[in-house]
Amino acid sequence: MKKELKEQYAAMGISKEVLSYGEKTEKALKGRFEEIDETAEYNQLKVLRAMQEHKVGEACLSGTTGYGYNDLGRDTLEKVYASVFHTEDALVRPQITCGTHALALALMSNLRPGDELLSPAGKPYDTLEEVIGIRPSKGSLKEYGISYRQVDLLPDGGFDYEKIREAIGERTRLVTIQRSKGYQTRPTFSVARIGELIGFIKKIKPDIICMVDNCYGEFVERTEPTDAGADMAVGSLIKNPGGGLAPIGGYIAGKKECVENAAFRLTSPGLGREVGASLGILRSFYQGLFLAPTVTAAALKGAVFAANIYEKLGFPVIPDGQESRHDIIQAVTFGTPEGVTAFCQGIQSAAPVDGYVSPEPWDMPGYDAKVIMAAGAFVSGSSIELSADGPIKPPYAVYFQGGLTWQHAKFGILKSLQTLVDRGIVSKLFP
Ligand SMILES: *Cc1c(COP(=O)(O)O)cnc(C)c1O
């Protein structure tokens, strides 16, 4: 490393020891990083090709107001998404407020009273519990007479095919599969594994709609769940596909009928996708999608780097330093409240926005323990930007994700380690 760069790191509070430990770790990851870059290259061309194929022009970048009839940019963007995901259709809107909303919309619009929803891969993401009605909530699927069934994963993390077969009945209409582990400890599913599961289900009942919660998974691999038989892939634009630029939004890419159902539910029966002004937001949606493959690669490198940095210091990490990756989330278990707090404060101190504030654990609504969150993002709550959070309860683990550039992700992780070293939580860097 050149002297000037070392001086930069020193000026930003990174000690020689932490820097050299980081350098050593990074060197050993050269092969992994090359693979990640190659996937980004593949996906960059995929996105570019979709934009050219649908003749994205300057006129697409400005938006409409009012009802939003004949919104060329909005309609073209939806075609671009459909091309990227190799689906018949897509709905990509700022009126879809977040990932949970996109998932709720896909479910509520494609299920009818009397239908049953099946989760064949265990408990879905926390916020979906209220959507489904696992936890009672106003407006849940349960209130509308839609029942829910769940088959848990086997102890080894595999699909329980026997129980899944038994769970599929006359009323089973839709199956929901969550690609990312989210904040659970099971492994994230690869697209190939999701494909096997969908194949099995469709063999038993071909007309079941298979929906994949694609949050955090977009562009991590060369294929998406819709390439492996999913009828719908659903996600948030303030995660991977928004490339850090989209300030709001969600998408549903899939079969024409599924997407149409969602459009009629999002706006109104009779109006569907024809309304919904894009205002001034389309440039960020297009440009964000264009950057998404490389931004996702940066976040992925950060996750792999963090796993290797902390694994070698003796902290349990999921996934481990060598495992293949299917999402951008990294869990590190520190085993003490001080470890969790130091890590998150270190990440925060590396932020471009609010880097001068220090987060503290607090009683967040909906959680049974105090939670500490590090987020110094340009887009509030965006988790494709460098961010981390950890509940202050055993096993005292943090969940780390994002980083718009690899250089920033690297700096954030070094800063977290520096904070742990400064507080005496980590004492030996070269054990
Ligand atoms: C983030 C996430 C969601 C919900 O998205 P929000 O935008 O936070 O509502 C759902 N599922 C998974 C797996 C997620 O990671």
The ligand as an SDF file (V2000), in Angstrom:
LIG
                    3D

 15 15  0  0  0  0  0  0  0  0999 V2000
  -36.1840   -5.9830    4.3180 C   0  0  0  0  0  0  0  0  0  0  0  0
  -36.9470   -7.2220    4.1240 C   0  0  0  0  0  0  0  0  0  0  0  0
  -38.3370   -7.2380    4.0600 C   0  0  0  0  0  0  0  0  0  0  0  0
  -39.1970   -6.0130    4.3060 C   0  0  0  0  0  0  0  0  0  0  0  0
  -38.7820   -4.9050    3.6880 O   0  0  0  0  0  0  0  0  0  0  0  0
  -39.0660   -3.4400    4.3060 P   0  0  0  0  0  0  0  0  0  0  0  0
  -38.6740   -2.5680    3.1780 O   0  0  0  0  0  0  0  0  0  0  0  0
  -38.1930   -3.3000    5.5040 O   0  0  0  0  0  0  0  0  0  0  0  0
  -40.5000   -3.3600    4.6200 O   0  0  0  0  0  0  0  0  0  0  0  0
  -38.9650   -8.4470    3.8110 C   0  0  0  0  0  0  0  0  0  0  0  0
  -38.2630   -9.5790    3.6700 N   0  0  0  0  0  0  0  0  0  0  0  0
  -36.9200   -9.6060    3.7600 C   0  0  0  0  0  0  0  0  0  0  0  0
  -36.2110  -10.9090    3.6090 C   0  0  0  0  0  0  0  0  0  0  0  0
  -36.2240   -8.4440    3.9890 C   0  0  0  0  0  0  0  0  0  0  0  0
  -34.8980   -8.4700    4.0650 O   0  0  0  0  0  0  0  0  0  0  0  0
  1  2  1  0
  2  3  1  0
  2 14  2  0
  3  4  1  0
  3 10  2  0
  4  5  1  0
  5  6  1  0
  6  7  2  0
  6  8  1  0
  6  9  1  0
 10 11  1  0
 11 12  2  0
 12 13  1  0
 12 14  1  0
 14 15  1  0
M  END
$$$$
